[in-house]
Amino acid sequence: MTDLKVQGPQPSAAIRRMKEYHPPLGDRSGLRLDFNENTFACSPRVLEAIGRISRGDLTRYPEREPVERRVAAHLELESAQVLLTNGVDEAIHLLCQTYLESGAEILLPVPTYTMYEVYASGTPARVVQVPTEDGFRFPLTALLRAITPATRLIAIANPNSPTGQSARRQDLLSILRAAPHAAVLVDEAYFHFFGETVLDTVGRFPNVIVARTFSKAYGLAGLRLGVLAGAGEQMQWIRRAVSPYSVNSVALACLTAALDDEEYLRWYTGEVLAARSLFEGALRRLGVPYWPSHANFVLVNIGPKHRDFVQAMRVRSVLVRDRSADPDCDGCVRITIGTREQTQQGIAALEESLVEIGWSGGGAR
C-alpha cells in the first residue's frame, strides 16, 4: 500500500500576503529605553485595584461598557463615541477590517508606526506610502495629492514614531476636509508628552477617529489597553468587528484607578518632559545629530556604526532601538526618555558607548 502525502490546510490569501512583525523582545533586563514604555511604574492606585479583585471576579466575563462610560466622561465625549480596545494595535486592526476592502487604499506617511502596514497588508487594499519631507516634516502637500476616490483610510501618528515629529492642527483639519469619504486615524499615543489634540473634532467631523493608549504615560503596557474615539455612526460599524471580551477584567478594573490618579500622571509626564530637555541638551553637547521630539523618545543619527552602538549600550545594561530599517532612517537609533535619574544613567552610557565604537560624528541631520 502506497503512503499518501497529505497536504495540510492552507492559509488564506490575506494571511499569505500579510507582513510579518517580530518585536525584538527576549531578554530585556536593564534600563528599558527601547519600546517607549513608561520606564518607572504605574500609579500605586492600580496595584490597590488589583488587590481588590476577588477570585469570584475572575470567573465572570468582562464588561467594558461601564468603564467605557467612565473613559468617555474623562475625554468629555459620549459613550457611543468611545470604544476600549486591547491596546491600540487591536484598534488599528479593527479599522483595517472595517474600512479596507478590494479596490481600497490606505495612505501612510512614512516612516511611521509599523503596525499600520502590517494590519493593512492582511487586507486586499493597496498600501500607499507617502514619504515625509526633509527633516521628517509632515508631508501635507504630498498627502493631499495622494488622496483619491479609492482612499478609505489615512493613518497619521501624531506625534509620529519613530521620528518624534508632529503635524500641525491645521494640516490635520485640511486632510479631514479633503477626504470626507475616508476614515482619518489620528493616533495620539504620545499625547501626554505633546499636549495638542484633535479630540475636540469628534462629533464635528464624521471621518475623524482618534486613538489613545494607556501603555505610555499611564504605565499599563502589560494590561493592553487602548481607546478609539469617533462619531457614533462610525463607531457602530467598528463595534461589529470587535470581540465583546477583548479587554480583560483586570485591565478594566485598573483603568479607572489609573484615570483617577491625576497627580501621578502629572508627575510622570513632568519627569519625562524635563528629562527630554536634559537628554537633548546632552546630545547637542556631544555633537550627536538628532531630531527634536514631541514624544517620550528621541531619534538620533549614529550613522554606519549604529549596530555597534546598540550593542555597546546593551553591554551597559541600557536597551535602545535600532530604527535603521525604517524608510529614510539609515543609521538611526530611537532612545526612550524616562525619569531624570534614568536619563542621567542613559547619558552616561551614551558617552561611554560613543567612545567605545570610535564614533566621530558619523551621523547627518
Summary of the structure (lengths in Angstrom):
residues: 365
radius of gyration: 21.5
end to end distance: 69.6
largest distance: 77.8
contacts: 1189
relative contact order: 0.16
helix: 42%
strand: 17%
